[in-house]
Amino acid sequence: MIRTSSFNEEDFPDIVQELTIKLMMVFPKYDPEKGAFASFVRKVFLNSGLKMIIAKRRQITTVPIDSIDLGRMIPKKRRSAL
């Protein structure tokens, strides 16, 4: 996850914490008769990690309004009419 464009190395402690909390929350659902504990952990981490990546990519990036050049956004033909 750290290697994705959405996260950087500074996010690592937060990612570990989020995944640990998630694992603790779903641990009561673990059933050894259904599979190995390592498989359970891998599935929890994979699903949670993918959700974190999607959520991070959906965050809205704000841009200061004064940094937008509106003249470049309007075609030249329409600028002359304004």
C-alpha positions as CSV (number, residue, x, y, z in Angstrom):
1,M,0.0,0.0,0.0
2,I,2.8,2.4,0.8
3,R,4.0,2.1,-2.8
4,T,0.7,3.3,-4.2
5,S,0.5,6.9,-5.3
6,S,-2.1,7.5,-2.6
7,F,0.2,6.9,0.4
8,N,3.7,7.8,1.5
9,E,6.0,6.4,4.1
10,E,4.7,8.9,6.7
11,D,1.3,7.1,6.5
12,F,2.8,3.7,7.5
13,P,2.1,4.0,11.3
14,D,-1.5,5.1,10.5
15,I,-2.0,2.2,8.1
16,V,-0.7,-0.3,10.6
17,Q,-3.0,1.1,13.3
18,E,-6.1,1.0,11.1
19,L,-5.4,-2.5,10.0
20,T,-4.8,-3.7,13.6
21,I,-8.0,-2.1,14.8
22,K,-9.9,-3.7,11.9
23,L,-8.4,-7.1,12.7
24,M,-9.4,-6.7,16.4
25,M,-12.9,-5.8,15.4
26,V,-13.5,-8.8,13.2
27,F,-11.5,-11.4,15.2
28,P,-14.6,-12.8,16.9
29,K,-15.8,-13.8,13.5
30,Y,-12.8,-16.1,12.9
31,D,-13.7,-19.8,12.7
32,P,-10.8,-22.2,12.7
33,E,-13.0,-24.8,11.0
34,K,-13.3,-22.5,7.9
35,G,-9.6,-21.9,7.4
36,A,-6.2,-21.0,8.7
37,F,-5.7,-17.9,10.8
38,A,-3.1,-16.6,8.4
39,S,-5.7,-16.8,5.6
40,F,-8.2,-14.9,7.7
41,V,-5.7,-12.2,8.5
42,R,-4.6,-11.9,4.9
43,K,-8.2,-11.5,3.7
44,V,-9.0,-8.9,6.4
45,F,-5.9,-6.9,5.5
46,L,-6.5,-7.1,1.8
47,N,-10.1,-6.0,2.0
48,S,-9.4,-3.3,4.5
49,G,-6.3,-2.1,2.6
50,L,-8.2,-1.8,-0.7
51,K,-11.0,0.2,1.1
52,M,-8.3,2.5,2.5
53,I,-6.8,3.1,-1.0
54,I,-10.2,3.8,-2.5
55,A,-11.1,6.2,0.3
56,K,-7.8,8.0,0.0
57,R,-8.2,8.4,-3.8
58,R,-11.7,9.8,-3.4
59,Q,-10.6,12.6,-1.1
60,I,-11.2,15.9,-2.7
61,T,-8.2,18.1,-3.4
62,T,-8.9,21.7,-2.9
63,V,-7.3,24.4,-5.0
64,P,-7.2,28.1,-4.0
65,I,-9.6,30.0,-6.3
66,D,-7.0,32.7,-7.1
67,S,-4.6,30.1,-8.5
68,I,-7.1,29.2,-11.3
69,D,-6.6,31.0,-14.6
70,L,-10.2,31.3,-15.8
71,G,-9.0,32.9,-19.1
72,R,-7.4,29.6,-20.1
73,M,-10.6,27.6,-19.3
74,I,-12.8,29.6,-21.7
75,P,-12.2,29.1,-25.4
76,K,-10.9,32.2,-27.2
77,K,-14.0,32.6,-29.3
78,R,-16.2,32.8,-26.2
79,R,-13.7,35.2,-24.5
80,S,-14.2,37.8,-27.2
81,A,-17.9,37.7,-26.8
82,L,-17.6,38.4,-23.1
